[in-house]
Amino acid sequence: MKADIHPEYREVVFQDVTSDFKFLTRSTISSKETVKWEDGNEYPLVKVEISSATHPFYTGQNKIMDTSGRIDKFKRRYTK
């Protein structure tokens, strides 16, 4: 591999701003903000809008849409 062409791969804390859920993982993303983690070390902080703590699929709050009404409306409008 060529030297000095790869981004720095380091530990980063991601924070869900809607639920204040945080998790530590590794990433190449850069951030000017830092946060002190549970182990006492400071890590770059990246704020995200949605995570597994707030996404409807993972929280079980999925809404299943009833599309039959839309399909019937489409068929009535465009079938002869």
Protein Blocks (a to p, Z undefined) as FASTA:
>chain_A
ZZhkaccddddddddfklopacddddfbdcfbdcddfkopacdddddfbdfklgmklnop
accddfklmmmmmmmmmpZZ
